[in-house]
């Protein structure tokens, strides 16, 4: 992912509008590119600060909020990857069971 592509995904990231593929590429780029991370931090600070003012909540450390958001996004991706592996594994087991049942029925004939 280029810096320009990452910059275009900053607001969709903040608004939680990225799909898993975009999110994975965005996070990978953000962790490797200090300039894009800093831009994300600026936008996130502004967005989260305005949200706090609107909600009337007490001030929080914006850097820590961003880090929590990035960790949560990484956990979401990891969790979905694990679910996909379990799904594929269960499908394979189901096909094997069905094949075994068909073979046993054929042998009965």
C-alpha positions in Angstrom: 0.0 0.0 0.0 1.3 3.4 -0.9 1.2 6.4 1.4 -1.4 8.1 -0.8 -3.7 5.0 -0.5 -3.2 4.9 3.3 -4.0 8.6 3.6 -7.3 8.0 1.7 -8.2 5.3 4.3 -7.6 7.4 7.4 -11.2 8.6 7.7 -12.8 5.3 6.7 -10.6 3.7 9.4 -11.7 6.2 12.0 -15.3 5.7 11.0 -14.8 1.9 11.1 -15.7 1.5 7.5 -12.9 -0.6 6.2 -13.4 -4.3 5.3 -10.9 -6.8 6.6 -8.7 -6.8 3.5 -8.4 -3.0 3.5 -7.9 -2.9 7.3 -5.1 -5.5 7.2 -3.3 -3.5 4.5 -3.9 -0.2 6.3 -2.6 -1.5 9.6 0.4 -3.0 8.0 1.3 0.3 6.3 0.6 2.4 9.4 2.9 0.2 11.5 5.7 0.6 9.0 5.3 4.2 8.0 5.9 6.9 10.6 4.5 9.7 8.4 1.2 8.0 7.8 1.0 7.0 11.5 1.4 10.6 12.5 -1.2 11.7 10.0 -3.6 9.1 11.4 -2.8 10.3 14.9 -3.6 13.9 14.0 -7.0 13.0 12.4 -7.8 10.6 15.2 -7.0 13.3 17.8 -9.2 15.8 16.2 -12.1 13.4 15.6 -11.9 11.8 19.1 -11.5 15.3 20.7 -14.6 16.6 19.0 -16.5 13.5 20.0 -15.5 14.1 23.6 -16.6 17.7 23.5 -20.0 16.7 21.9 -20.6 14.0 24.5 -19.3 16.0 27.4 -17.0 13.1 28.6 -13.8 13.8 30.5 -10.6 14.2 28.6 -8.6 11.2 27.7 -5.1 10.6 26.3 -5.7 10.6 22.5 -2.5 8.7 21.8 -3.6 5.9 24.1 -7.1 5.9 22.5 -5.5 5.5 19.1 -3.3 2.7 20.3 -6.3 0.9 21.8 -8.2 1.4 18.5 -5.3 -0.1 16.5 -5.0 -3.1 18.9 -8.8 -3.7 18.7 -8.6 -3.6 14.9 -5.7 -6.1 14.9 -7.6 -8.4 17.3 -10.7 -8.2 15.0 -8.6 -9.3 12.1 -7.0 -12.1 14.1 -10.3 -13.3 15.4 -11.9 -13.4 11.9 -8.8 -15.3 10.6 -9.2 -17.9 13.3 -13.0 -18.1 12.6 -12.2 -18.7 8.9 -9.8 -21.5 9.8 -12.4 -23.1 12.0 -15.0 -22.8 9.3 -12.8 -24.4 6.6 -11.8 -27.1 9.1 -15.4 -27.9 9.9 -16.3 -28.0 6.2 -13.5 -30.5 5.5 -14.7 -32.6 8.5 -18.2 -32.5 7.2 -17.1 -33.6 3.7 -15.0 -36.4 5.1 -18.0 -37.6 7.2 -20.3 -37.5 4.3 -17.8 -39.4 2.1 -17.4 -42.0 4.9 -21.2 -42.4 5.1 -21.5 -42.8 1.3 -18.7 -45.4 1.2 -20.3 -47.4 4.0 -23.7 -47.3 2.2 -22.0 -48.4 -1.1 -20.3 -51.3 0.7 -23.6 -52.5 2.1 -25.0 -52.9 -1.4 
